[in-house]
Amino acid sequence: MTNDKNPAQRLFRRSTRVYLYKIMVATAPILVGVGMITEGLAEQLLALLGAALTVGGGALALRNVSGD
C-alpha cells in the first residue's frame, strides 16, 4: 500500500495547517503594533511559516508530471 500524501499532509492535517496560518496571520500585526517585532520580521516569519506548511507542493507537482 502506497502513501499518496505529500510531506505537509503527513505532518499536519489540512485543518491544522489552516489553524496555524490563522494564528500566525492574526498574531503578527499585534506583535508589530506593540513593538515586539518589526514589520520586516513579521513579513519574513509569515513567509517562513507559509513555506514550512507547504513543503509538499514540489513533490505533488513532480508526482503529476508525465514521463518522456
PDB file of N, CA, C and O in Angstrom:
ATOM      1  N   MET A   1       0.851  -1.182   0.000  1.00  0.00           N
ATOM      2  CA  MET A   1       0.000   0.000   0.000  1.00  0.00           C
ATOM      3  C   MET A   1       0.896   1.245   0.000  1.00  0.00           C
ATOM      4  O   MET A   1       1.781   1.373   0.846  1.00  0.00           O
ATOM      5  N   THR A   2       0.668   2.150  -0.937  1.00  0.00           N
ATOM      6  CA  THR A   2       1.467   3.370  -1.015  1.00  0.00           C
ATOM      7  C   THR A   2       0.754   4.509  -0.313  1.00  0.00           C
ATOM      8  O   THR A   2      -0.472   4.546  -0.207  1.00  0.00           O
ATOM      9  N   ASN A   3       1.557   5.419   0.152  1.00  0.00           N
ATOM     10  CA  ASN A   3       1.016   6.596   0.829  1.00  0.00           C
ATOM     11  C   ASN A   3       1.102   7.769  -0.142  1.00  0.00           C
ATOM     12  O   ASN A   3       2.202   8.248  -0.419  1.00  0.00           O
ATOM     13  N   ASP A   4      -0.036   8.247  -0.670  1.00  0.00           N
ATOM     14  CA  ASP A   4      -0.062   9.303  -1.674  1.00  0.00           C
ATOM     15  C   ASP A   4      -0.050  10.702  -1.079  1.00  0.00           C
ATOM     16  O   ASP A   4      -0.207  11.679  -1.810  1.00  0.00           O
ATOM     17  N   LYS A   5       0.131  10.819   0.210  1.00  0.00           N
ATOM     18  CA  LYS A   5       0.142  12.138   0.832  1.00  0.00           C
ATOM     19  C   LYS A   5       1.532  12.760   0.714  1.00  0.00           C
ATOM     20  O   LYS A   5       2.543  12.066   0.811  1.00  0.00           O
ATOM     21  N   ASN A   6       1.569  14.081   0.505  1.00  0.00           N
ATOM     22  CA  ASN A   6       2.847  14.777   0.470  1.00  0.00           C
ATOM     23  C   ASN A   6       3.327  15.020   1.899  1.00  0.00           C
ATOM     24  O   ASN A   6       2.556  14.822   2.838  1.00  0.00           O
ATOM     25  N   PRO A   7       4.586  15.447   2.091  1.00  0.00           N
ATOM     26  CA  PRO A   7       5.116  15.607   3.454  1.00  0.00           C
ATOM     27  C   PRO A   7       4.292  16.529   4.348  1.00  0.00           C
ATOM     28  O   PRO A   7       4.127  16.248   5.535  1.00  0.00           O
ATOM     29  N   ALA A   8       3.779  17.615   3.799  1.00  0.00           N
ATOM     30  CA  ALA A   8       2.976  18.531   4.623  1.00  0.00           C
ATOM     31  C   ALA A   8       1.686  17.858   5.077  1.00  0.00           C
ATOM     32  O   ALA A   8       1.242  18.056   6.208  1.00  0.00           O
ATOM     33  N   GLN A   9       1.088  17.065   4.198  1.00  0.00           N
ATOM     34  CA  GLN A   9      -0.139  16.366   4.557  1.00  0.00           C
ATOM     35  C   GLN A   9       0.121  15.287   5.597  1.00  0.00           C
ATOM     36  O   GLN A   9      -0.744  15.008   6.427  1.00  0.00           O
ATOM     37  N   ARG A  10       1.295  14.678   5.565  1.00  0.00           N
ATOM     38  CA  ARG A  10       1.621  13.660   6.561  1.00  0.00           C
ATOM     39  C   ARG A  10       1.883  14.301   7.917  1.00  0.00           C
ATOM     40  O   ARG A  10       1.521  13.729   8.946  1.00  0.00           O
ATOM     41  N   LEU A  11       2.500  15.469   7.939  1.00  0.00           N
ATOM     42  CA  LEU A  11       2.819  16.124   9.206  1.00  0.00           C
ATOM     43  C   LEU A  11       1.597  16.756   9.856  1.00  0.00           C
ATOM     44  O   LEU A  11       1.377  16.608  11.058  1.00  0.00           O
ATOM     45  N   PHE A  12       0.805  17.459   9.058  1.00  0.00           N
ATOM     46  CA  PHE A  12      -0.350  18.186   9.590  1.00  0.00           C
ATOM     47  C   PHE A  12      -1.572  17.936   8.722  1.00  0.00           C
ATOM     48  O   PHE A  12      -1.481  17.939   7.495  1.00  0.00           O
ATOM     49  N   ARG A  13      -2.703  17.721   9.354  1.00  0.00           N
ATOM     50  CA  ARG A  13      -3.953  17.666   8.601  1.00  0.00           C
ATOM     51  C   ARG A  13      -4.250  19.056   8.065  1.00  0.00           C
ATOM     52  O   ARG A  13      -3.706  20.046   8.554  1.00  0.00           O
ATOM     53  N   ARG A  14      -5.115  19.133   7.057  1.00  0.00           N
ATOM     54  CA  ARG A  14      -5.456  20.423   6.451  1.00  0.00           C
ATOM     55  C   ARG A  14      -5.994  21.388   7.496  1.00  0.00           C
ATOM     56  O   ARG A  14      -5.613  22.558   7.512  1.00  0.00           O
ATOM     57  N   SER A  15      -6.865  20.918   8.358  1.00  0.00           N
ATOM     58  CA  SER A  15      -7.455  21.796   9.372  1.00  0.00           C
ATOM     59  C   SER A  15      -6.383  22.357  10.316  1.00  0.00           C
ATOM     60  O   SER A  15      -6.489  23.497  10.768  1.00  0.00           O
ATOM     61  N   THR A  16      -5.360  21.561  10.609  1.00  0.00           N
ATOM     62  CA  THR A  16      -4.272  22.035  11.475  1.00  0.00           C
ATOM     63  C   THR A  16      -3.454  23.102  10.766  1.00  0.00           C
ATOM     64  O   THR A  16      -3.087  24.107  11.375  1.00  0.00           O
ATOM     65  N   ARG A  17      -3.162  22.895   9.477  1.00  0.00           N
ATOM     66  CA  ARG A  17      -2.391  23.892   8.732  1.00  0.00           C
ATOM     67  C   ARG A  17      -3.154  25.210   8.644  1.00  0.00           C
ATOM     68  O   ARG A  17      -2.569  26.281   8.808  1.00  0.00           O
ATOM     69  N   VAL A  18      -4.455  25.135   8.387  1.00  0.00           N
ATOM     70  CA  VAL A  18      -5.277  26.347   8.311  1.00  0.00           C
ATOM     71  C   VAL A  18      -5.280  27.059   9.660  1.00  0.00           C
ATOM     72  O   VAL A  18      -5.169  28.284   9.713  1.00  0.00           O
ATOM     73  N   TYR A  19      -5.406  26.314  10.733  1.00  0.00           N
ATOM     74  CA  TYR A  19      -5.390  26.900  12.084  1.00  0.00           C
ATOM     75  C   TYR A  19      -4.069  27.625  12.346  1.00  0.00           C
ATOM     76  O   TYR A  19      -4.066  28.740  12.868  1.00  0.00           O
ATOM     77  N   LEU A  20      -2.941  26.993  11.983  1.00  0.00           N
ATOM     78  CA  LEU A  20      -1.632  27.626  12.195  1.00  0.00           C
ATOM     79  C   LEU A  20      -1.489  28.911  11.380  1.00  0.00           C
ATOM     80  O   LEU A  20      -0.959  29.906  11.875  1.00  0.00           O
ATOM     81  N   TYR A  21      -1.964  28.890  10.125  1.00  0.00           N
ATOM     82  CA  TYR A  21      -1.954  30.107   9.310  1.00  0.00           C
ATOM     83  C   TYR A  21      -2.745  31.218  10.002  1.00  0.00           C
ATOM     84  O   TYR A  21      -2.267  32.346  10.119  1.00  0.00           O
ATOM     85  N   LYS A  22      -3.947  30.896  10.458  1.00  0.00           N
ATOM     86  CA  LYS A  22      -4.806  31.911  11.079  1.00  0.00           C
ATOM     87  C   LYS A  22      -4.159  32.504  12.322  1.00  0.00           C
ATOM     88  O   LYS A  22      -4.191  33.720  12.512  1.00  0.00           O
ATOM     89  N   ILE A  23      -3.578  31.672  13.162  1.00  0.00           N
ATOM     90  CA  ILE A  23      -2.936  32.156  14.394  1.00  0.00           C
ATOM     91  C   ILE A  23      -1.776  33.083  14.060  1.00  0.00           C
ATOM     92  O   ILE A  23      -1.656  34.162  14.639  1.00  0.00           O
ATOM     93  N   MET A  24      -0.925  32.668  13.131  1.00  0.00           N
ATOM     94  CA  MET A  24       0.254  33.481  12.796  1.00  0.00           C
ATOM     95  C   MET A  24      -0.153  34.785  12.119  1.00  0.00           C
ATOM     96  O   MET A  24       0.396  35.844  12.421  1.00  0.00           O
ATOM     97  N   VAL A  25      -1.115  34.705  11.205  1.00  0.00           N
ATOM     98  CA  VAL A  25      -1.538  35.914  10.487  1.00  0.00           C
ATOM     99  C   VAL A  25      -2.215  36.898  11.441  1.00  0.00           C
ATOM    100  O   VAL A  25      -2.108  38.109  11.245  1.00  0.00           O
ATOM    101  N   ALA A  26      -2.902  36.408  12.459  1.00  0.00           N
ATOM    102  CA  ALA A  26      -3.537  37.295  13.431  1.00  0.00           C
ATOM    103  C   ALA A  26      -2.539  37.817  14.461  1.00  0.00           C
ATOM    104  O   ALA A  26      -2.685  38.935  14.955  1.00  0.00           O
ATOM    105  N   THR A  27      -1.536  37.020  14.786  1.00  0.00           N
ATOM    106  CA  THR A  27      -0.576  37.396  15.831  1.00  0.00           C
ATOM    107  C   THR A  27       0.472  38.385  15.339  1.00  0.00           C
ATOM    108  O   THR A  27       0.870  39.283  16.081  1.00  0.00           O
ATOM    109  N   ALA A  28       0.918  38.233  14.112  1.00  0.00           N
ATOM    110  CA  ALA A  28       1.997  39.078  13.592  1.00  0.00           C
ATOM    111  C   ALA A  28       1.684  40.575  13.690  1.00  0.00           C
ATOM    112  O   ALA A  28       2.531  41.317  14.187  1.00  0.00           O
ATOM    113  N   PRO A  29       0.525  41.060  13.248  1.00  0.00           N
ATOM    114  CA  PRO A  29       0.257  42.501  13.354  1.00  0.00           C
ATOM    115  C   PRO A  29       0.172  42.989  14.805  1.00  0.00           C
ATOM    116  O   PRO A  29       0.528  44.129  15.106  1.00  0.00           O
ATOM    117  N   ILE A  30      -0.295  42.131  15.681  1.00  0.00           N
ATOM    118  CA  ILE A  30      -0.360  42.516  17.106  1.00  0.00           C
ATOM    119  C   ILE A  30       1.049  42.703  17.651  1.00  0.00           C
ATOM    120  O   ILE A  30       1.320  43.672  18.361  1.00  0.00           O
ATOM    121  N   LEU A  31       1.943  41.780  17.321  1.00  0.00           N
ATOM    122  CA  LEU A  31       3.326  41.896  17.792  1.00  0.00           C
ATOM    123  C   LEU A  31       4.012  43.126  17.212  1.00  0.00           C
ATOM    124  O   LEU A  31       4.817  43.765  17.890  1.00  0.00           O
ATOM    125  N   VAL A  32       3.701  43.460  15.970  1.00  0.00           N
ATOM    126  CA  VAL A  32       4.248  44.688  15.370  1.00  0.00           C
ATOM    127  C   VAL A  32       3.676  45.903  16.088  1.00  0.00           C
ATOM    128  O   VAL A  32       4.405  46.844  16.401  1.00  0.00           O
ATOM    129  N   GLY A  33       2.385  45.883  16.345  1.00  0.00           N
ATOM    130  CA  GLY A  33       1.716  47.019  16.985  1.00  0.00           C
ATOM    131  C   GLY A  33       2.243  47.336  18.372  1.00  0.00           C
ATOM    132  O   GLY A  33       2.335  48.504  18.749  1.00  0.00           O
ATOM    133  N   VAL A  34       2.588  46.312  19.132  1.00  0.00           N
ATOM    134  CA  VAL A  34       3.100  46.563  20.486  1.00  0.00           C
ATOM    135  C   VAL A  34       4.612  46.721  20.501  1.00  0.00           C
ATOM    136  O   VAL A  34       5.205  46.914  21.562  1.00  0.00           O
ATOM    137  N   GLY A  35       5.237  46.640  19.336  1.00  0.00           N
ATOM    138  CA  GLY A  35       6.663  46.907  19.231  1.00  0.00           C
ATOM    139  C   GLY A  35       7.573  45.730  19.555  1.00  0.00           C
ATOM    140  O   GLY A  35       8.772  45.923  19.758  1.00  0.00           O
ATOM    141  N   MET A  36       7.042  44.536  19.608  1.00  0.00           N
ATOM    142  CA  MET A  36       7.874  43.364  19.919  1.00  0.00           C
ATOM    143  C   MET A  36       8.698  42.910  18.714  1.00  0.00           C
ATOM    144  O   MET A  36       9.810  42.408  18.880  1.00  0.00           O
ATOM    145  N   ILE A  37       8.158  43.085  17.496  1.00  0.00           N
ATOM    146  CA  ILE A  37       8.887  42.759  16.276  1.00  0.00           C
ATOM    147  C   ILE A  37       8.654  43.869  15.267  1.00  0.00           C
ATOM    148  O   ILE A  37       7.727  44.667  15.410  1.00  0.00           O
ATOM    149  N   THR A  38       9.498  43.914  14.251  1.00  0.00           N
ATOM    150  CA  THR A  38       9.346  44.922  13.198  1.00  0.00           C
ATOM    151  C   THR A  38       8.459  44.373  12.087  1.00  0.00           C
ATOM    152  O   THR A  38       8.187  43.174  12.026  1.00  0.00           O
ATOM    153  N   GLU A  39       8.016  45.264  11.216  1.00  0.00           N
ATOM    154  CA  GLU A  39       7.197  44.836  10.077  1.00  0.00           C
ATOM    155  C   GLU A  39       7.978  43.879   9.178  1.00  0.00           C
ATOM    156  O   GLU A  39       7.430  42.901   8.668  1.00  0.00           O
ATOM    157  N   GLY A  40       9.251  44.172   8.994  1.00  0.00           N
ATOM    158  CA  GLY A  40      10.089  43.310   8.158  1.00  0.00           C
ATOM    159  C   GLY A  40      10.212  41.912   8.728  1.00  0.00           C
ATOM    160  O   GLY A  40      10.149  40.931   7.987  1.00  0.00           O
ATOM    161  N   LEU A  41      10.384  41.812  10.028  1.00  0.00           N
ATOM    162  CA  LEU A  41      10.492  40.498  10.660  1.00  0.00           C
ATOM    163  C   LEU A  41       9.169  39.746  10.576  1.00  0.00           C
ATOM    164  O   LEU A  41       9.156  38.536  10.352  1.00  0.00           O
ATOM    165  N   ALA A  42       8.062  40.451  10.751  1.00  0.00           N
ATOM    166  CA  ALA A  42       6.748  39.812  10.638  1.00  0.00           C
ATOM    167  C   ALA A  42       6.556  39.246   9.235  1.00  0.00           C
ATOM    168  O   ALA A  42       6.058  38.132   9.074  1.00  0.00           O
ATOM    169  N   GLU A  43       6.947  40.005   8.235  1.00  0.00           N
ATOM    170  CA  GLU A  43       6.834  39.550   6.846  1.00  0.00           C
ATOM    171  C   GLU A  43       7.668  38.295   6.620  1.00  0.00           C
ATOM    172  O   GLU A  43       7.211  37.350   5.978  1.00  0.00           O
ATOM    173  N   GLN A  44       8.889  38.286   7.145  1.00  0.00           N
ATOM    174  CA  GLN A  44       9.763  37.120   6.987  1.00  0.00           C
ATOM    175  C   GLN A  44       9.203  35.897   7.718  1.00  0.00           C
ATOM    176  O   GLN A  44       9.259  34.782   7.198  1.00  0.00           O
ATOM    177  N   LEU A  45       8.672  36.102   8.906  1.00  0.00           N
ATOM    178  CA  LEU A  45       8.101  34.986   9.667  1.00  0.00           C
ATOM    179  C   LEU A  45       6.906  34.379   8.951  1.00  0.00           C
ATOM    180  O   LEU A  45       6.752  33.158   8.912  1.00  0.00           O
ATOM    181  N   LEU A  46       6.055  35.237   8.381  1.00  0.00           N
ATOM    182  CA  LEU A  46       4.895  34.733   7.640  1.00  0.00           C
ATOM    183  C   LEU A  46       5.331  33.959   6.394  1.00  0.00           C
ATOM    184  O   LEU A  46       4.732  32.941   6.048  1.00  0.00           O
ATOM    185  N   ALA A  47       6.372  34.447   5.728  1.00  0.00           N
ATOM    186  CA  ALA A  47       6.883  33.742   4.552  1.00  0.00           C
ATOM    187  C   ALA A  47       7.456  32.385   4.945  1.00  0.00           C
ATOM    188  O   ALA A  47       7.230  31.391   4.254  1.00  0.00           O
ATOM    189  N   LEU A  48       8.189  32.339   6.040  1.00  0.00           N
ATOM    190  CA  LEU A  48       8.757  31.071   6.507  1.00  0.00           C
ATOM    191  C   LEU A  48       7.674  30.082   6.918  1.00  0.00           C
ATOM    192  O   LEU A  48       7.763  28.893   6.610  1.00  0.00           O
ATOM    193  N   LEU A  49       6.666  30.567   7.604  1.00  0.00           N
ATOM    194  CA  LEU A  49       5.568  29.694   8.011  1.00  0.00           C
ATOM    195  C   LEU A  49       4.857  29.134   6.783  1.00  0.00           C
ATOM    196  O   LEU A  49       4.556  27.942   6.715  1.00  0.00           O
ATOM    197  N   GLY A  50       4.596  29.998   5.825  1.00  0.00           N
ATOM    198  CA  GLY A  50       3.948  29.536   4.606  1.00  0.00           C
ATOM    199  C   GLY A  50       4.776  28.483   3.882  1.00  0.00           C
ATOM    200  O   GLY A  50       4.240  27.487   3.396  1.00  0.00           O
ATOM    201  N   ALA A  51       6.076  28.707   3.814  1.00  0.00           N
ATOM    202  CA  ALA A  51       6.953  27.726   3.158  1.00  0.00           C
ATOM    203  C   ALA A  51       6.979  26.415   3.929  1.00  0.00           C
ATOM    204  O   ALA A  51       6.938  25.342   3.328  1.00  0.00           O
ATOM    205  N   ALA A  52       7.046  26.490   5.240  1.00  0.00           N
ATOM    206  CA  ALA A  52       7.107  25.280   6.057  1.00  0.00           C
ATOM    207  C   ALA A  52       5.825  24.456   5.941  1.00  0.00           C
ATOM    208  O   ALA A  52       5.880  23.226   5.948  1.00  0.00           O
ATOM    209  N   LEU A  53       4.691  25.109   5.835  1.00  0.00           N
ATOM    210  CA  LEU A  53       3.421  24.392   5.788  1.00  0.00           C
ATOM    211  C   LEU A  53       3.043  23.910   4.391  1.00  0.00           C
ATOM    212  O   LEU A  53       2.077  23.164   4.234  1.00  0.00           O
ATOM    213  N   THR A  54       3.798  24.331   3.378  1.00  0.00           N
ATOM    214  CA  THR A  54       3.514  23.869   2.020  1.00  0.00           C
ATOM    215  C   THR A  54       4.688  23.088   1.443  1.00  0.00           C
ATOM    216  O   THR A  54       4.914  23.104   0.233  1.00  0.00           O
ATOM    217  N   VAL A  55       5.421  22.416   2.291  1.00  0.00           N
ATOM    218  CA  VAL A  55       6.595  21.650   1.900  1.00  0.00           C
ATOM    219  C   VAL A  55       6.313  20.677   0.761  1.00  0.00           C
ATOM    220  O   VAL A  55       7.168  20.479  -0.102  1.00  0.00           O
ATOM    221  N   GLY A  56       5.164  20.083   0.742  1.00  0.00           N
ATOM    222  CA  GLY A  56       4.874  19.046  -0.246  1.00  0.00           C
ATOM    223  C   GLY A  56       4.471  19.536  -1.614  1.00  0.00           C
ATOM    224  O   GLY A  56       4.213  18.713  -2.493  1.00  0.00           O
ATOM    225  N   GLY A  57       4.405  20.821  -1.838  1.00  0.00           N
ATOM    226  CA  GLY A  57       3.969  21.331  -3.141  1.00  0.00           C
ATOM    227  C   GLY A  57       4.840  20.858  -4.288  1.00  0.00           C
ATOM    228  O   GLY A  57       4.326  20.477  -5.340  1.00  0.00           O
ATOM    229  N   GLY A  58       6.145  20.878  -4.100  1.00  0.00           N
ATOM    230  CA  GLY A  58       7.064  20.408  -5.137  1.00  0.00           C
ATOM    231  C   GLY A  58       6.907  18.925  -5.411  1.00  0.00           C
ATOM    232  O   GLY A  58       6.928  18.490  -6.563  1.00  0.00           O
ATOM    233  N   ALA A  59       6.750  18.156  -4.356  1.00  0.00           N
ATOM    234  CA  ALA A  59       6.571  16.705  -4.517  1.00  0.00           C
ATOM    235  C   ALA A  59       5.282  16.407  -5.256  1.00  0.00           C
ATOM    236  O   ALA A  59       5.240  15.498  -6.085  1.00  0.00           O
ATOM    237  N   LEU A  60       4.242  17.150  -4.972  1.00  0.00           N
ATOM    238  CA  LEU A  60       2.963  16.950  -5.657  1.00  0.00           C
ATOM    239  C   LEU A  60       3.100  17.269  -7.142  1.00  0.00           C
ATOM    240  O   LEU A  60       2.577  16.546  -7.990  1.00  0.00           O
ATOM    241  N   ALA A  61       3.803  18.354  -7.452  1.00  0.00           N
ATOM    242  CA  ALA A  61       3.994  18.722  -8.859  1.00  0.00           C
ATOM    243  C   ALA A  61       4.808  17.658  -9.591  1.00  0.00           C
ATOM    244  O   ALA A  61       4.461  17.275 -10.708  1.00  0.00           O
ATOM    245  N   LEU A  62       5.878  17.182  -8.977  1.00  0.00           N
ATOM    246  CA  LEU A  62       6.714  16.180  -9.621  1.00  0.00           C
ATOM    247  C   LEU A  62       5.973  14.861  -9.815  1.00  0.00           C
ATOM    248  O   LEU A  62       6.175  14.182 -10.821  1.00  0.00           O
ATOM    249  N   ARG A  63       5.142  14.504  -8.891  1.00  0.00           N
ATOM    250  CA  ARG A  63       4.402  13.251  -8.992  1.00  0.00           C
ATOM    251  C   ARG A  63       3.411  13.293 -10.159  1.00  0.00           C
ATOM    252  O   ARG A  63       3.082  12.252 -10.727  1.00  0.00           O
ATOM    253  N   ASN A  64       2.938  14.477 -10.514  1.00  0.00           N
ATOM    254  CA  ASN A  64       1.937  14.597 -11.563  1.00  0.00           C
ATOM    255  C   ASN A  64       2.507  14.939 -12.940  1.00  0.00           C
ATOM    256  O   ASN A  64       1.750  15.201 -13.875  1.00  0.00           O
ATOM    257  N   VAL A  65       3.830  14.937 -13.070  1.00  0.00           N
ATOM    258  CA  VAL A  65       4.472  15.185 -14.371  1.00  0.00           C
ATOM    259  C   VAL A  65       4.620  13.853 -15.084  1.00  0.00           C
ATOM    260  O   VAL A  65       5.119  12.884 -14.513  1.00  0.00           O
ATOM    261  N   SER A  66       4.187  13.814 -16.326  1.00  0.00           N
ATOM    262  CA  SER A  66       4.311  12.558 -17.084  1.00  0.00           C
ATOM    263  C   SER A  66       5.733  12.383 -17.561  1.00  0.00           C
ATOM    264  O   SER A  66       6.450  13.358 -17.786  1.00  0.00           O
ATOM    265  N   GLY A  67       6.138  11.133 -17.715  1.00  0.00           N
ATOM    266  CA  GLY A  67       7.483  10.812 -18.197  1.00  0.00           C
ATOM    267  C   GLY A  67       7.615  11.057 -19.689  1.00  0.00           C
ATOM    268  O   GLY A  67       6.621  11.246 -20.389  1.00  0.00           O
ATOM    269  N   ASP A  68       8.854  11.053 -20.169  1.00  0.00           N
ATOM    270  CA  ASP A  68       9.108  11.247 -21.609  1.00  0.00           C
ATOM    271  C   ASP A  68       8.844  10.002 -22.383  1.00  0.00           C
ATOM    272  O   ASP A  68       9.007   9.987 -23.603  1.00  0.00           O
TER     273      ASP A  68
END
